[in-house]
Amino acid sequence: MDANKNEKNINNYFSKDINGKILLMRHGETFFNSDPDKVGRLTNSKYIDGKLTEKGISQSISIQNVLNKLSFEKIYVSPMYRAFQTISFALEKHPNLRNITVVVHPLVNEVTSCVQDYLLDIKQTKKDFNMNSRLKFDWSIFDNYVKDIKWDENFYYFENFDCFEQNKKEEMYQKLKQYYDKKDFESLKKGLSDIAIIRYDQKKRFESLKNLQYRFNKFLDYIKDKHRETLNNLDKKILIVSHDSFIKVATDRRIYETKDVQKYHDKSYSSKNCEIISIKL
């Protein structure tokens, strides 16, 4: 069989529609996404936990036309600020808004590779989207996850930093946590940016793609267990608001069948901002 034809056949794990039970949606455009300086933006502290641009907000509002017609069994969202903004705008006119609760899930975060993938102030995020939003958020899974690991909730993603020795990771964490506890956000931004510079100089991700694949598989097991009674019910959807690399791992069967996430990641389909994709189990 022709190799290229075989690859096209094997990469059939998703469809660009809303017909499946499990829907993945990427966040709206951020200032990081829109910056043409692809090198500088990786380490620029102004993009830490990046926010939506006006275009990103518009994209999030536009997707209301699709989401307002859907009934959701559950919605999961990444802990990043841009994901909260996206789902808040996207659901603000949903006819069943008062009965929707969005679950914050730590496993659906982006692969940690640059400044946009760091949290800046999770406590402020909780305030912004618990007190100032009509949409209800459930933090219980996130909070329980943090309790089970040694890192503070603002740095929970350090658990995924598999390119550092443990002592180096501890050293960075303790320094950054001091800044965070003192609300010295300028020093915190600089410290996080300095870590991103290390990543850029070493030309490596802090979190490997294999760990990202592990996180997705763990999340998928959670979905299969939590929703096993309803996975064949296509009337009520499961929506996951996440990020490009996470969605790439979720949508490419080649990664599953070959277990070679590094080989196929950059060749996988790159989702557009606020695009919705159905995945098949």
PAFI-911582 format. One record per residue: x, y, z of N, C-alpha, C, O, CB in turn; residue number from 1. Coordinates in pm, whole numbers. Glycine has a CB too. Layout:
% PAFI-911582
n.px|n.py|n.pz|ca.px|ca.py|ca.pz|c.px|c.py|c.pz|o.px|o.py|o.pz|cb.px|cb.py|cb.pz|seq
X|Y|Z|X|Y|Z|X|Y|Z|X|Y|Z|X|Y|Z|NUM .
...
END
This chain:
% PAFI-911582
n.px|n.py|n.pz|ca.px|ca.py|ca.pz|c.px|c.py|c.pz|o.px|o.py|o.pz|cb.px|cb.py|cb.pz|seq
84|-120|0|0|0|0|87|125|0|190|130|68|-95|1|122|1 .
45|224|-77|118|350|-81|127|412|58|26|422|128|52|447|-179|2 .
249|455|100|271|505|236|188|630|265|130|643|372|419|534|259|3 .
185|721|167|109|844|188|-40|817|201|-108|879|283|134|941|73|4 .
-90|725|119|-232|689|127|-264|625|261|-369|651|321|-271|594|12|5 .
-172|541|308|-192|476|437|-198|577|550|-280|565|641|-80|375|464|6 .
-111|679|544|-111|782|648|-242|861|646|-293|898|752|8|877|629|7 .
-296|887|528|-423|960|520|-535|877|582|-623|931|649|-458|995|373|8 .
-531|745|559|-634|659|613|-625|646|765|-726|637|834|-626|522|550|9 .
-502|646|815|-483|625|958|-516|750|1039|-549|742|1157|-340|581|986|10 .
-505|867|974|-531|992|1044|-678|1030|1031|-713|1131|970|-441|1105|988|11 .
-763|948|1089|-908|968|1076|-975|970|1212|-1087|922|1229|-971|858|988|12 .
-906|1027|1309|-954|1024|1447|-1047|1139|1479|-1107|1143|1587|-838|1025|1542|13 .
-1062|1234|1386|-1145|1351|1414|-1217|1396|1288|-1184|1355|1177|-1060|1466|1470|14 .
-1315|1480|1308|-1384|1543|1196|-1414|1688|1232|-1440|1719|1348|-1514|1466|1160|15 .
-1411|1775|1134|-1432|1919|1158|-1581|1950|1156|-1632|2019|1068|-1357|2005|1053|16 .
-1650|1896|1257|-1794|1918|1268|-1834|1905|1415|-1747|1889|1501|-1874|1816|1179|17 .
-1963|1911|1442|-2012|1901|1580|-2097|1776|1599|-2182|1770|1687|-2094|2026|1618|18 .
-2073|1676|1514|-2159|1559|1514|-2122|1455|1620|-2203|1368|1652|-2156|1495|1380|19 .
-2002|1463|1674|-1959|1364|1771|-2006|1396|1912|-2062|1502|1938|-1809|1353|1769|20 .
-1982|1302|2002|-2015|1321|2143|-1916|1417|2209|-1953|1502|2290|-2017|1186|2217|21 .
-1787|1400|2174|-1681|1479|2237|-1632|1586|2140|-1584|1556|2031|-1564|1387|2282|22 .
-1645|1711|2182|-1605|1824|2099|-1485|1895|2163|-1483|1920|2283|-1723|1922|2080|23 .
-1387|1926|2080|-1272|2004|2123|-1278|2141|2059|-1305|2152|1939|-1139|1933|2087|24 .
-1255|2244|2137|-1253|2380|2083|-1126|2452|2131|-1096|2454|2250|-1381|2459|2125|25 .
-1055|2510|2038|-939|2588|2074|-984|2728|2119|-1086|2779|2073|-840|2598|1954|26 .
-908|2787|2210|-937|2923|2257|-930|3024|2142|-879|2993|2035|-838|2963|2369|27 .
-980|3146|2165|-973|3252|2066|-831|3308|2052|-742|3274|2130|-1068|3364|2104|28 .
-814|3393|1954|-682|3451|1928|-632|3532|2047|-708|3608|2108|-686|3541|1803|29 .
-504|3516|2080|-441|3592|2188|-342|3691|2129|-309|3685|2010|-371|3499|2288|30 .
-295|3783|2213|-192|3877|2169|-65|3803|2130|7|3845|2040|-162|3980|2279|31 .
-37|3692|2198|76|3607|2164|60|3553|2022|153|3558|1941|90|3490|2265|32 .
-60|3500|1992|-86|3445|1858|-69|3548|1748|-24|3515|1639|-226|3387|1852|33 .
-105|3673|1777|-109|3776|1673|24|3848|1654|38|3927|1560|-215|3877|1706|34 .
121|3823|1739|250|3892|1730|334|3827|1621|362|3707|1629|326|3889|1866|35 .
376|3902|1517|455|3844|1409|598|3808|1449|665|3733|1379|459|3940|1293|36 .
644|3860|1563|779|3829|1610|778|3693|1677|766|3683|1799|832|3938|1707|37 .
791|3588|1598|774|3452|1649|881|3413|1750|857|3331|1838|775|3355|1535|38 .
999|3472|1737|1107|3440|1831|1089|3518|1961|1090|3460|2070|1244|3472|1768|39 .
1073|3651|1951|1064|3736|2068|947|3705|2157|958|3715|2280|1057|3877|2027|40 .
834|3666|2099|714|3644|2179|725|3521|2269|653|3511|2368|594|3630|2089|41 .
815|3428|2237|830|3308|2317|877|3339|2459|847|3266|2553|928|3214|2251|42 .
952|3450|2472|1011|3483|2602|963|3616|2658|1004|3655|2768|1162|3485|2591|43 .
879|3687|2585|834|3820|2628|734|3809|2742|628|3748|2728|771|3896|2509|44 .
769|3868|2856|688|3851|2977|547|3907|2965|460|3869|3042|757|3917|3093|45 .
523|3997|2869|389|4054|2857|287|3951|2808|166|3975|2813|391|4175|2762|46 .
336|3837|2760|244|3735|2709|221|3621|2808|159|3521|2772|298|3679|2580|47 .
269|3634|2931|248|3528|3030|97|3511|3055|26|3608|3082|322|3561|3163|48 .
52|3387|3046|-91|3356|3060|-172|3448|2969|-259|3522|3015|-137|3371|3208|49 .
-142|3443|2839|-190|3537|2740|-340|3560|2738|-419|3469|2762|-148|3492|2608|50 .
-379|3682|2709|-520|3724|2703|-567|3731|2557|-486|3733|2464|-539|3862|2772|51 .
-699|3735|2539|-757|3743|2405|-742|3883|2346|-750|3983|2418|-905|3704|2409|52 .
-719|3888|2216|-726|4014|2143|-873|4048|2116|-962|3968|2146|-645|4005|2009|53 .
-897|4165|2059|-1034|4199|2018|-1085|4098|1916|-1203|4062|1917|-1039|4342|1959|54 .
-996|4054|1829|-1035|3952|1731|-1070|3821|1803|-1166|3754|1766|-922|3928|1628|55 .
-991|3786|1906|-1018|3664|1981|-1152|3670|2053|-1224|3570|2061|-907|3640|2081|56 .
-1184|3788|2106|-1315|3806|2170|-1426|3792|2067|-1529|3729|2093|-1323|3945|2240|57 .
-1405|3853|1951|-1504|3845|1843|-1524|3699|1798|-1637|3656|1772|-1461|3932|1723|58 .
-1414|3626|1788|-1425|3484|1750|-1507|3407|1854|-1590|3323|1819|-1284|3421|1736|59 .
-1482|3436|1981|-1552|3367|2089|-1701|3399|2089|-1784|3312|2117|-1492|3405|2224|60 .
-1734|3523|2057|-1875|3563|2048|-1941|3499|1925|-2056|3456|1931|-1887|3718|2042|61 .
-1868|3494|1815|-1924|3439|1691|-1961|3292|1705|-2056|3245|1643|-1824|3455|1576|62 .
-1885|3218|1787|-1913|3075|1800|-2040|3049|1880|-2086|2935|1889|-1795|3004|1866|63 .
-2098|3154|1938|-2228|3140|2005|-2332|3081|1911|-2419|3005|1953|-2276|3275|2059|64 .
-2324|3117|1783|-2421|3069|1685|-2424|2917|1679|-2528|2858|1649|-2389|3125|1548|65 .
-2311|2855|1707|-2304|2708|1707|-2340|2652|1844|-2423|2562|1855|-2162|2662|1666|66 .
-2278|2706|1948|-2294|2649|2083|-2435|2668|2137|-2484|2584|2213|-2195|2713|2178|67 .
-2501|2776|2099|-2636|2802|2151|-2737|2697|2108|-2843|2683|2168|-2683|2938|2105|68 .
-2703|2622|2003|-2794|2519|1952|-2767|2382|2014|-2839|2286|1988|-2783|2509|1801|69 .
-2661|2374|2097|-2620|2245|2151|-2660|2230|2297|-2669|2328|2372|-2470|2228|2137|70 .
-2684|2105|2335|-2709|2072|2475|-2585|2001|2529|-2535|1907|2467|-2837|1982|2490|71 .
-2537|2046|2644|-2411|1994|2696|-2433|1908|2819|-2504|1945|2912|-2316|2108|2729|72 .
-2370|1792|2817|-2366|1708|2936|-2261|1763|3034|-2283|1766|3155|-2335|1560|2899|73 .
-2147|1806|2978|-2041|1861|3061|-1948|1944|2974|-1927|1913|2856|-1963|1749|3135|74 .
-1893|2049|3034|-1793|2132|2966|-1669|2137|3055|-1677|2163|3175|-1849|2278|2937|75 .
-1553|2111|2993|-1425|2117|3063|-1341|2229|3002|-1344|2252|2881|-1351|1980|3055|76 .
-1266|2298|3088|-1186|2411|3040|-1046|2404|3099|-1028|2363|3214|-1254|2545|3076|77 .
-949|2444|3020|-811|2457|3066|-801|2568|3171|-881|2662|3167|-716|2487|2947|78 .
-705|2560|3265|-690|2665|3368|-631|2796|3317|-614|2890|3395|-604|2613|3478|79 .
-598|2805|3188|-537|2927|3135|-642|3037|3114|-757|3009|3081|-464|2898|3003|80 .
-601|3160|3135|-694|3274|3131|-765|3284|2996|-884|3313|2991|-619|3404|3159|81 .
-694|3259|2889|-753|3270|2755|-866|3170|2733|-961|3197|2659|-645|3249|2648|82 .
-854|3054|2798|-960|2953|2785|-1085|2998|2861|-1197|2979|2813|-912|2816|2838|83 .
-1066|3058|2979|-1179|3111|3055|-1249|3223|2978|-1372|3226|2970|-1133|3163|3192|84 .
-1171|3315|2922|-1230|3422|2843|-1313|3366|2728|-1425|3409|2703|-1122|3517|2789|85 .
-1256|3268|2658|-1321|3212|2541|-1456|3152|2575|-1557|3183|2510|-1233|3106|2477|86 .
-1460|3065|2676|-1586|2998|2707|-1686|3096|2768|-1807|3080|2749|-1562|2881|2803|87 .
-1638|3197|2840|-1730|3295|2899|-1802|3374|2791|-1924|3393|2798|-1654|3391|2991|88 .
-1729|3421|2691|-1792|3493|2580|-1878|3399|2496|-1987|3436|2452|-1685|3559|2492|89 .
-1829|3277|2475|-1898|3183|2385|-2033|3139|2439|-2123|3106|2362|-1811|3062|2360|90 .
-2048|3137|2571|-2172|3086|2630|-2261|3194|2691|-2367|3162|2747|-2140|2985|2736|91 .
-2221|3320|2680|-2293|3425|2755|-2439|3439|2714|-2518|3495|2791|-2224|3557|2736|92 .
-2478|3390|2596|-2618|3398|2554|-2680|3260|2533|-2782|3247|2465|-2630|3478|2427|93 .
-2617|3158|2591|-2671|3023|2575|-2807|3015|2646|-2820|3062|2759|-2573|2917|2633|94 .
-2908|2956|2582|-3042|2951|2641|-3050|2875|2773|-3143|2894|2851|-3137|2889|2543|95 .
-2951|2788|2799|-2951|2711|2923|-2837|2754|3016|-2789|2675|3097|-2939|2560|2891|96 .
-2795|2880|3004|-2678|2929|3076|-2685|2904|3226|-2587|2863|3287|-2661|3077|3050|97 .
-2800|2928|3286|-2811|2919|3432|-2790|2777|3482|-2761|2757|3600|-2947|2969|3478|98 .
-2804|2677|3395|-2787|2538|3436|-2653|2478|3393|-2628|2359|3411|-2899|2455|3380|99 .
-2566|2562|3335|-2437|2513|3288|-2329|2542|3392|-2318|2653|3443|-2399|2579|3153|100 .
-2251|2439|3423|-2133|2454|3508|-2012|2406|3430|-2012|2295|3377|-2148|2375|3642|101 .
-1909|2488|3423|-1787|2455|3350|-1683|2403|3450|-1652|2468|3549|-1732|2578|3272|102 .
-1631|2284|3422|-1534|2220|3511|-1391|2256|3467|-1354|2236|3352|-1554|2066|3511|103 .
-1314|2309|3560|-1174|2343|3533|-1091|2216|3549|-1087|2157|3658|-1122|2458|3628|104 .
-1025|2174|3441|-952|2048|3446|-804|2070|3415|-771|2120|3308|-1012|1946|3348|105 .
-714|2033|3509|-571|2061|3490|-505|1982|3379|-400|2023|3329|-499|2035|3616|106 .
-563|1870|3338|-498|1786|3238|-512|1839|3096|-439|1794|3008|-554|1648|3245|107 .
-604|1932|3072|-627|1978|2934|-551|2107|2903|-582|2176|2806|-776|1999|2910|108 .
-453|2138|2986|-368|2255|2961|-280|2232|2839|-261|2118|2795|-282|2285|3085|109 .
-226|2341|2785|-134|2333|2672|-1|2271|2717|32|2275|2835|-111|2472|2611|110 .
73|2215|2622|209|2172|2654|288|2295|2698|280|2400|2633|277|2100|2530|111 .
364|2284|2805|435|2400|2858|564|2421|2780|658|2343|2793|465|2382|3008|112 .
569|2525|2699|686|2546|2614|732|2691|2606|844|2717|2564|657|2497|2477|113 .
647|2787|2646|685|2928|2636|603|3010|2736|524|2954|2812|665|2982|2491|114 .
621|3142|2736|560|3226|2839|408|3219|2840|347|3234|2946|603|3369|2820|115 .
347|3197|2725|201|3196|2723|144|3077|2801|26|3077|2837|151|3192|2578|116 .
226|2978|2827|179|2856|2893|203|2856|3043|184|2754|3109|247|2737|2832|117 .
244|2971|3099|259|2985|3243|139|3059|3300|85|3150|3237|391|3059|3277|118 .
97|3020|3418|-4|3097|3490|63|3219|3554|178|3213|3595|-75|3010|3598|119 .
-11|3328|3562|42|3446|3630|-18|3459|3770|56|3474|3867|12|3574|3548|120 .
-152|3453|3781|-215|3469|3912|-346|3392|3915|-452|3446|3883|-240|3620|3945|121 .
-338|3265|3953|-457|3180|3951|-562|3229|4050|-681|3210|4027|-420|3037|3982|122 .
-519|3291|4159|-615|3344|4256|-700|3454|4193|-821|3462|4217|-543|3398|4381|123 .
-637|3539|4112|-711|3644|4043|-804|3584|3938|-917|3631|3919|-615|3744|3978|124 .
-757|3481|3870|-842|3412|3772|-967|3357|3839|-1078|3369|3786|-764|3298|3703|125 .
-949|3297|3956|-1065|3243|4029|-1163|3354|4065|-1284|3336|4055|-1019|3171|4157|126 .
-1111|3469|4105|-1198|3581|4139|-1270|3634|4015|-1390|3657|4016|-1117|3693|4205|127 .
-1193|3652|3909|-1251|3709|3786|-1365|3625|3732|-1467|3678|3687|-1143|3724|3679|128 .
-1349|3493|3736|-1447|3408|3670|-1539|3335|3767|-1625|3258|3723|-1376|3309|3584|129 .
-1524|3358|3895|-1621|3306|3990|-1716|3415|4037|-1834|3390|4062|-1550|3244|4110|130 .
-1663|3537|4049|-1741|3647|4106|-1799|3740|4000|-1903|3802|4022|-1655|3726|4201|131 .
-1732|3749|3884|-1772|3849|3785|-1828|3787|3657|-1835|3854|3554|-1654|3935|3751|132 .
-1868|3663|3664|-1918|3596|3544|-2053|3531|3574|-2075|3478|3683|-1818|3490|3494|133 .
-2142|3536|3478|-2272|3469|3493|-2257|3318|3479|-2344|3241|3519|-2372|3521|3389|134 .
-2145|3278|3422|-2119|3136|3403|-2058|3078|3532|-1973|3141|3595|-2024|3113|3282|135 .
-2103|2960|3571|-2053|2897|3693|-1934|2807|3660|-1935|2733|3562|-2164|2816|3762|136 .
-1830|2815|3745|-1712|2732|3727|-1692|2641|3848|-1708|2683|3963|-1586|2819|3704|137 .
-1658|2518|3820|-1633|2419|3924|-1482|2392|3929|-1425|2339|3834|-1713|2285|3899|138 .
-1418|2430|4041|-1274|2417|4057|-1235|2292|4135|-1117|2273|4165|-1218|2540|4127|139 .
-1329|2206|4169|-1301|2096|4261|-1196|1999|4207|-1110|1955|4283|-1428|2022|4291|140 .
-1203|1965|4078|-1105|1871|4022|-966|1935|4022|-868|1870|4058|-1145|1830|3878|141 .
-960|2061|3983|-832|2133|3984|-775|2137|4126|-657|2106|4146|-849|2276|3929|142 .
-856|2175|4223|-809|2188|4361|-765|2054|4418|-664|2048|4490|-917|2249|4449|143 .
-837|1948|4388|-800|1816|4437|-671|1767|4372|-589|1701|4436|-912|1716|4412|144 .
-654|1800|4247|-530|1764|4176|-410|1832|4242|-307|1769|4265|-539|1805|4026|145 .
-425|1960|4272|-316|2035|4335|-282|1977|4472|-166|1974|4511|-354|2184|4347|146 .
-383|1933|4545|-359|1874|4677|-275|1748|4669|-201|1715|4762|-492|1843|4746|147 .
-286|1677|4556|-215|1550|4541|-71|1564|4493|5|1468|4494|-290|1462|4445|148 .
-34|1686|4452|103|1709|4409|165|1814|4499|94|1877|4578|109|1754|4259|149 .
294|1834|4488|363|1919|4586|368|2066|4545|409|2150|4625|502|1869|4606|150 .
327|2098|4425|342|2235|4376|221|2320|4413|108|2271|4420|362|2235|4225|151 .
244|2448|4435|138|2544|4460|45|2551|4339|87|2522|4227|197|2684|4493|152 .
-81|2589|4360|-179|2591|4251|-137|2682|4136|-173|2655|4021|-314|2635|4303|153 .
-62|2788|4163|-20|2878|4056|93|2819|3973|121|2866|3863|23|3011|4114|154 .
158|2715|4026|271|2653|3957|249|2503|3941|345|2426|3935|402|2680|4032|155 .
123|2462|3935|93|2319|3930|156|2253|3808|186|2134|3811|-58|2298|3931|156 .
174|2330|3700|229|2276|3577|376|2236|3591|431|2169|3504|214|2377|3464|157 .
443|2278|3701|580|2234|3726|585|2081|3736|690|2020|3711|634|2297|3856|158 .
474|2020|3771|466|1874|3775|502|1815|3639|552|1703|3631|326|1829|3816|159 .
476|1891|3532|499|1841|3396|636|1877|3340|668|1838|3228|393|1894|3305|160 .
717|1950|3415|849|1993|3368|946|1873|3372|1021|1858|3469|904|2111|3455|161 .
944|1790|3270|1026|1669|3274|1162|1686|3209|1234|1587|3192|952|1557|3207|162 .
1200|1808|3173|1333|1828|3115|1433|1874|3221|1552|1889|3191|1326|1930|3001|163 .
1388|1898|3344|1475|1942|3453|1493|1832|3557|1404|1750|3579|1419|2069|3520|164 .
1610|1831|3619|1629|1748|3737|1541|1803|3850|1509|1922|3852|1779|1743|3780|165 .
1503|1717|3941|1411|1756|4047|1465|1873|4130|1389|1964|4165|1384|1638|4138|166 .
1593|1872|4161|1648|1979|4245|1646|2114|4174|1624|2217|4238|1792|1946|4287|167 .
1668|2114|4043|1661|2237|3965|1518|2290|3961|1494|2410|3973|1714|2215|3822|168 .
1426|2199|3945|1284|2235|3942|1242|2296|4077|1171|2397|4082|1197|2111|3908|169 .
1286|2233|4184|1256|2284|4319|1312|2425|4338|1244|2513|4391|1314|2190|4426|170 .
1434|2445|4293|1500|2575|4309|1422|2685|4237|1400|2793|4294|1645|2569|4255|171 .
1381|2660|4115|1304|2757|4038|1170|2784|4106|1127|2899|4118|1282|2709|3894|172 .
1106|2677|4148|974|2689|4210|977|2773|4337|893|2862|4354|919|2551|4241|173 .
1071|2746|4425|1079|2817|4552|1100|2967|4530|1042|3050|4601|1191|2760|4638|174 .
1182|3001|4434|1208|3141|4403|1083|3211|4350|1049|3321|4394|1322|3153|4302|175 .
1016|3146|4257|897|3206|4197|782|3214|4296|705|3311|4295|854|3126|4074|176 .
769|3114|4381|661|3114|4479|676|3229|4578|576|3286|4622|657|2980|4555|177 .
797|3264|4613|820|3379|4701|768|3507|4638|704|3588|4704|970|3393|4735|178 .
796|3524|4510|744|3642|4439|592|3642|4439|528|3745|4463|798|3645|4294|179 .
535|3525|4412|390|3516|4403|323|3544|4537|224|3616|4545|348|3379|4352|180 .
378|3486|4642|321|3506|4776|328|3652|4820|242|3699|4894|393|3418|4877|181 .
431|3722|4774|446|3864|4808|373|3956|4710|375|4079|4724|595|3901|4811|182 .
307|3895|4612|238|3969|4505|334|4061|4429|295|4168|4382|123|4051|4563|183 .
457|4018|4419|558|4091|4342|554|4038|4199|638|3958|4158|703|4074|4404|184 .
453|4083|4124|428|4025|3993|530|4067|3887|549|3995|3789|291|4064|3947|185 .
595|4179|3906|700|4218|3811|818|4121|3820|871|4078|3718|747|4363|3839|186 .
858|4088|3944|967|3991|3961|923|3853|3915|1002|3778|3858|1012|3986|4108|187 .
796|3820|3940|743|3691|3895|748|3682|3743|790|3581|3688|600|3671|3945|188 .
705|3789|3675|709|3790|3529|850|3772|3477|874|3694|3385|651|3920|3474|189 .
944|3843|3539|1084|3833|3495|1137|3693|3518|1206|3637|3433|1171|3935|3569|190 .
1104|3635|3635|1150|3500|3664|1096|3397|3566|1169|3309|3522|1112|3461|3804|191 .
968|3409|3533|908|3318|3436|967|3339|3297|989|3242|3224|756|3337|3433|192 .
992|3464|3262|1053|3494|3133|1194|3437|3125|1235|3386|3020|1056|3645|3109|193 .
1268|3445|3235|1404|3390|3237|1402|3239|3213|1490|3184|3146|1472|3422|3372|194 .
1301|3171|3269|1288|3027|3246|1262|3001|3097|1316|2907|3039|1174|2967|3332|195 .
1178|3085|3037|1147|3069|2894|1272|3090|2809|1288|3025|2706|1037|3168|2852|196 .
1360|3180|2851|1484|3203|2778|1572|3079|2783|1637|3044|2684|1560|3326|2836|197 .
1575|3011|2899|1650|2886|2910|1598|2786|2808|1674|2720|2738|1641|2828|3053|198 .
1466|2777|2802|1404|2684|2706|1443|2718|2564|1474|2630|2484|1252|2686|2720|199 .
1440|2847|2531|1473|2889|2395|1619|2859|2363|1649|2809|2254|1444|3038|2375|200 .
1709|2890|2455|1852|2867|2433|1884|2719|2417|1971|2682|2339|1932|2925|2548|201 .
1813|2635|2491|1838|2491|2486|1759|2422|2375|1778|2303|2348|1804|2427|2618|202 .
1670|2499|2311|1589|2447|2201|1512|2320|2242|1512|2219|2172|1678|2417|2080|203 .
1447|2329|2357|1367|2216|2403|1243|2266|2476|1238|2380|2524|1451|2124|2495|204 .
1145|2179|2483|1025|2209|2560|1050|2172|2706|1122|2077|2734|901|2133|2503|205 .
991|2248|2797|1002|2210|2937|922|2084|2964|965|1995|3038|954|2324|3028|206 .
806|2076|2902|725|1955|2909|736|1884|2776|709|1943|2671|576|1988|2944|207 .
775|1759|2778|791|1684|2654|656|1654|2591|553|1653|2659|867|1555|2680|208 .
657|1629|2463|535|1590|2394|485|1454|2444|365|1427|2442|558|1585|2243|209 .
577|1369|2488|535|1241|2544|455|1261|2672|359|1189|2698|657|1152|2571|210 .
495|1359|2752|418|1386|2873|281|1444|2838|182|1415|2905|494|1481|2965|211 .
277|1528|2734|149|1580|2687|58|1466|2644|-61|1464|2676|169|1680|2571|212 .
115|1370|2570|38|1254|2528|-11|1175|2649|-125|1128|2651|122|1163|2436|213 .
74|1161|2750|35|1093|2874|-82|1165|2940|-176|1101|2986|154|1084|2971|214 .
-76|1298|2945|-185|1376|3006|-315|1355|2931|-421|1337|2991|-149|1525|3009|215 .
-306|1358|2797|-428|1339|2719|-487|1200|2743|-608|1186|2761|-401|1359|2570|216 .
-402|1098|2744|-451|962|2767|-516|950|2905|-618|882|2921|-337|860|2754|217 .
-457|1016|3003|-514|1015|3138|-649|1085|3140|-742|1039|3206|-417|1082|3236|218 .
-659|1196|3068|-786|1268|3060|-890|1184|2986|-1007|1181|3025|-767|1403|2991|219 .
-848|1117|2881|-941|1033|2805|-993|919|2891|-1111|885|2882|-872|978|2679|220 .
-907|861|2972|-953|757|3065|-1056|813|3163|-1154|747|3197|-833|696|3142|221 .
-1032|936|3207|-1127|1002|3297|-1263|1018|3228|-1367|990|3287|-1072|1141|3341|222 .
-1261|1064|3103|-1386|1083|3027|-1460|950|3011|-1581|942|3032|-1356|1145|2888|223 .
-1386|846|2974|-1448|715|2953|-1511|662|3080|-1615|597|3076|-1345|616|2901|224 .
-1447|689|3193|-1500|642|3321|-1616|730|3368|-1721|680|3406|-1390|640|3427|225 .
-1597|861|3364|-1696|955|3416|-1824|953|3333|-1933|971|3387|-1638|1095|3419|226 .
-1811|933|3202|-1926|943|3112|-1955|812|3040|-2017|812|2933|-1902|1054|3010|227 .
-1913|700|3096|-1925|573|3025|-2070|537|2994|-2096|466|2896|-1863|463|3106|228 .
-2165|584|3074|-2305|550|3052|-2368|632|2940|-2475|597|2889|-2384|570|3179|229 .
-2302|741|2901|-2366|832|2805|-2283|857|2679|-2319|943|2598|-2393|964|2872|230 .
-2174|783|2660|-2086|812|2547|-2153|788|2411|-2110|842|2310|-1961|727|2557|231 .
-2257|707|2409|-2329|682|2284|-2447|777|2263|-2516|770|2162|-2379|540|2281|232 .
-2468|865|2360|-2576|963|2349|-2522|1090|2284|-2456|1170|2350|-2639|994|2488|233 .
-2549|1107|2156|-2494|1220|2082|-2575|1348|2100|-2536|1454|2051|-2486|1187|1935|234 .
-2686|1338|2171|-2770|1457|2189|-2710|1556|2288|-2727|1677|2274|-2908|1417|2235|235 .
-2641|1503|2389|-2577|1589|2488|-2425|1579|2473|-2368|1472|2487|-2620|1551|2632|236 .
-2363|1691|2445|-2221|1693|2409|-2130|1712|2530|-2171|1766|2633|-2196|1803|2309|237 .
-2008|1666|2515|-1900|1698|2607|-1807|1794|2533|-1749|1758|2431|-1823|1570|2656|238 .
-1792|1914|2584|-1710|2016|2520|-1584|2038|2603|-1591|2051|2725|-1789|2149|2502|239 .
-1469|2043|2535|-1340|2066|2601|-1276|2188|2537|-1246|2186|2417|-1247|1940|2590|240 .
-1253|2293|2614|-1190|2414|2563|-1042|2407|2599|-1005|2413|2716|-1258|2544|2622|241 .
-959|2395|2496|-818|2367|2521|-729|2445|2424|-759|2560|2389|-791|2217|2509|242 .
-619|2382|2382|-511|2451|2311|-462|2368|2193|-495|2250|2181|-395|2482|2406|243 .
-384|2432|2107|-346|2371|1980|-271|2240|1996|-309|2140|1935|-262|2467|1902|244 .
-164|2237|2076|-85|2115|2088|-164|2003|2153|-153|1887|2113|43|2141|2167|245 .
-244|2036|2254|-330|1935|2317|-426|1877|2214|-447|1756|2210|-408|1996|2436|246 .
-485|1963|2132|-580|1918|2030|-511|1835|1924|-569|1740|1872|-651|2037|1966|247 .
-386|1870|1889|-311|1789|1792|-294|1646|1841|-316|1551|1765|-172|1852|1766|248 .
-257|1630|1967|-241|1496|2024|-374|1422|2026|-379|1300|2005|-182|1505|2165|249 .
-482|1496|2052|-614|1433|2063|-672|1390|1929|-759|1303|1925|-709|1528|2130|250 .
-626|1451|1821|-694|1432|1693|-617|1347|1592|-667|1324|1482|-722|1564|1632|251 .
-498|1300|1624|-418|1228|1524|-397|1082|1563|-321|1053|1655|-283|1297|1505|252 .
-464|993|1494|-457|851|1525|-315|796|1505|-279|696|1567|-556|773|1439|253 .
-236|858|1418|-99|810|1396|-20|810|1527|63|723|1550|-28|897|1291|254 .
-47|910|1612|22|919|1739|-14|801|1828|71|749|1900|-12|1051|1810|255 .
-139|757|1821|-183|644|1903|-127|513|1852|-81|429|1930|-335|638|1906|256 .
-131|495|1721|-96|365|1666|54|344|1658|100|230|1665|-156|350|1530|257 .
130|451|1644|276|438|1636|344|473|1767|461|440|1788|331|525|1525|258 .
272|542|1856|327|590|1983|442|686|1962|525|706|2051|373|473|2069|259 .
448|747|1844|558|838|1812|505|980|1802|488|1033|1693|629|796|1681|260 .
480|1042|1918|421|1175|1920|515|1278|1860|469|1373|1796|386|1215|2062|261 .
646|1261|1880|742|1359|1829|741|1361|1676|747|1468|1615|883|1327|1880|262 .
733|1245|1615|739|1233|1469|620|1300|1403|635|1365|1300|745|1087|1428|263 .
501|1285|1462|381|1329|1392|322|1460|1444|233|1516|1380|279|1224|1402|264 .
370|1509|1557|308|1627|1617|307|1745|1522|202|1806|1501|380|1665|1743|265 .
421|1779|1464|429|1897|1377|358|1878|1244|331|1974|1173|573|1934|1352|266 .
328|1752|1210|256|1723|1087|106|1713|1109|28|1705|1014|308|1595|1025|267 .
66|1713|1235|-76|1696|1266|-155|1822|1233|-98|1929|1213|-94|1660|1413|268 .
-286|1807|1229|-373|1919|1196|-366|2025|1304|-379|1995|1423|-517|1871|1177|269 .
-344|2150|1263|-338|2262|1357|-473|2333|1356|-515|2388|1254|-223|2361|1320|270 .
-541|2331|1469|-675|2389|1476|-670|2541|1473|-574|2601|1521|-747|2342|1601|271 .
-772|2600|1417|-784|2746|1414|-846|2793|1545|-911|2716|1616|-868|2793|1292|272 .
-827|2921|1576|-885|2975|1698|-1037|2963|1695|-1102|3004|1599|-843|3122|1715|273 .
-1092|2907|1802|-1236|2885|1820|-1295|2784|1722|-1417|2777|1708|-1310|3015|1806|274 .
-1213|2708|1656|-1264|2600|1572|-1307|2484|1660|-1243|2452|1759|-1157|2554|1469|275 .
-1418|2420|1621|-1469|2304|1695|-1444|2178|1614|-1468|2174|1493|-1620|2320|1726|276 .
-1395|2074|1682|-1362|1947|1618|-1425|1834|1699|-1421|1837|1822|-1208|1927|1605|277 .
-1482|1734|1630|-1531|1614|1697|-1421|1509|1698|-1353|1489|1597|-1659|1559|1628|278 .
-1402|1442|1812|-1307|1332|1815|-1383|1202|1841|-1489|1202|1903|-1198|1355|1922|279 .
-1327|1092|1793|-1387|960|1806|-1306|878|1906|-1183|885|1907|-1393|887|1668|280 .
-1374|803|1989|-1306|717|2086|-1268|585|2020|-1209|498|2085|-1396|692|2210|281 .
END
